[in-house]
Amino acid sequence: MPKFPILVLTRPEVAAHRFLTQVEAALGREVPHVISPILRIQPVGAWPDLPDETDVILTSEHAVRGDLSGIPAHCVGARTAEAASAQGAQVQTIATNADELLQLLDARPATYVHLCGSHKAVDISARLAASGLTCRDHQVYAQVAQPLTEHARAALEGEDPALLPLFSPRSARLVGEAIAKPGPQLHVISMSDAVAAEWCAAARGPADVVDAPTGEAMVSGIVAALGRHVT
């Protein structure tokens, strides 16, 4: 009987455990797994004093570190929006990704502050400036690269089946660079074409892309892949 795949999770610790819980709940069984965060989220600086008549842009829940009472917020992802609401923000926009958010904000003149991390997949401020809108970055966290554990690297390089979900271009590149060669039964599922492209460039291996750039689609993709091994 074929071996059940091991799920290798390289998201930050809290997000990795949350994703595992979602997958196991949807599949209805425990899943063998390795958690080895390739990025550590580190708060940076003091929470900014946001001027009146300023809208905030939040592209990650990690950016929600302080009070946002009464401030209009434009978010990528439902989880980011939930975190912003919990801090008192008036959530005006929820987009599935940064490109969709930019399209929505193009028709909404305002003064924006992007509460961001040290690495940005999309330069929100530059894109809005090119559209004639005012936006400045304020870094509130850093995404610090971490080495893979020996167990994670062995699972990704080994002969046995393994599943690797990838959520961001940078994490895809870092994981790809951290291994010598993908194992022959490694199945990579990525959140977007951009994520898949970084993995393919770094690891020289293929990657499937889910239908929508959402956490729900990633859970469904992993569950579908694992479900083929459930009897």
N, C-alpha and C positions, 0 to 999 in steps of 0.2 A: 504494500500500500504506500502511495507517495507520502512524503513527509509534509506536515502542515507548515506553511511558511511562517517565518519569524518576522514580526513587524518591527522595523527599526525607525524610531522616532528621534528626530534631531531638532525639534522645536525647543524653545526655552522651557524650563522644567514644568512650570504650572500649565502652560498650553499643551505640552506633551501629555501630561496625565489627564487633562480634560479631554483631549482627542481620543486617547485610549479608552476612557470611560464611554464616550459616545459610540465608538466602534464596537466595543463589547456589548453594549446595550442593544445596538441595532442587530448584531449578529446572534445574540442570545447565548453567548458562551465566552469564556476567558480566551484570550489570545496570547500566545507566547510572544514576548517582546523584549526589546532593548531600548532604553532611554539614554541618549547621549547628546545633550544640547550642543549644537555647533555655535550657538550664540548665547551670551549671558546679557540680560538687560540690566543696565546700571543707571540709576538716576543721576542727572547732571544739573548742578546749580540749584538756585532757589526758584520757587514758583514765581512766574512773572506777574507784575502788576499790569493787568490788561486795561488799556484806556477805554473810556466810554465810547460807544458807537463803533466798537471793533467786533468783527466776527472771527471766530476761531475755526481753523481747519484741523481736523484730527484724522490722520490716516492709520492710526494704530491705537489700540486700547492702552498700550504702554505709555502713550503721551498724556493720559488722563491721570495726573498726579496731584491735582489740587482743586481748589474751589472754582467752579465755573458758574456760580449762581447768576441767573438772568442773562447769560451771554449767549447769543445765537451761535450755534455750532453746526458745522457741515462735516459729515463723517463718512469714512469708508468702512463699511461693514456694520452689521447689526450689533455685534458685540461691542464695538467702539461706541456706537450710539447709546447702548445701554449704560456703559461706563460713564459717558458724558452726562446722561440724564441723572444718574445717581449722584453726580457732583453738582447738580442744579442747573445744568445747561438747558437752553431752549433749542432742542435739536430741530433744525430746519431742513436738513438734507441728509439722506442716507443713500450712498452709492455703493455699487458692488466692487469698484476699483477706482484708482486715481484718474484714469482717463474719462470714465463716466462722470466722476465728480467735477472735473474741469469743464466738461460740456455743460453741466447743469449750472455751474457758477458763471460761465460766460454771459449768461442772460441775467445775472444778479449783481449789479454794481454795488460794491461795498469796500470797506477797508478791512483787509484780512491779516491775521497772524497765523502762520502754520506752526503749530506746536509739534516738533518733529524730533527724530532721532539723529544720530551722527551719520547715518547712511540712508540715502533716499533713492528708491528705485526710479521715482519720477520727481523732477524738480518742479514742484507745484508753483513756487513763487515766480520762477522764471517764465513758466508757461502762462500764468495769469498776467504778468507784466507785458508779455508779448501781445496779449489781448487788450492792453490798455487799463488793466486793473491794478490796484495797489495791494501788495502782499509782501510781508517780511517773514523770515524764518526765526524761530526761537527754539533752540535745542533744549529739550528737557530730559532726554535719556540717550544713552549710548548702547549700541549693539556690539559687544565685545566678543571677538572670535575665540572659540574654545577648541582644543583638540578633541578628536573622537576617542572614545574609550577603546581599549583593545578588543573588547567583546563586540562593540558595534562594527569596528573595522573588519573583524573576522567574519561577522554575519554578512557584510556587504561584499566581501571579496571571496567568500567561501563557495563550496559546491552545492550546499543545500539551498532550497528555495527561500527567498526573502522578499519582503515588500518595503519600499521606501517612499513615503509621501513627502513631497517637497513643496514648500509654500511661498518661497521668495527667491528672486534671482540670486541674491548674494549667498543665501544659505545653500542653494543648489551648487553654486560655484565652489564654495568652501568644502562641502562634502565631497564633490567630485575631485578636488585637488588633494583631499586627505587620504584617498585610497589609491592603491597601485593600479587596480583594474577591477571593474565590476564583475561579480561572480556570474557564472553562466545562467543561473536561475534567478537573478535579481530582477524584480519587476518594479520599475519606477513610475509613480503617478504624480504628475505635477499640476499645479493650480492654474497655470497659464502657459501660453506659447513662449513668453519671455523666460519663464522659469525653466521650461524644457530646453530652450536654446542654451542657457548657461550650463545646465547639466551636460548636455551633449558636447559642448565645447571643452568642458573641464575633464569629463570622465570618458569621453569618446564612446558613449553608450546611448541607447534609445530611451525615450520616455513617453508615456502616454499623457494626454492632457484631458482633464475633466471638462464637462460640457459648459460649466459656468465657474467663474473665479470666486467661489464661496466655500466656507467651511463645510456646509451641508453637502455640497457636491463632492468634496474630498472624502468625507465620511462614506458617502454612497459608493464612490469609486473603490475605496479600500474594502468595504464590506462585500461588494460584488466580486472583487478579486479573491478575497478569502472564502466567500461562499462557494466557489467552485471546488474547494477542498473539503467542504463539509458533507458528510454522508449521513 
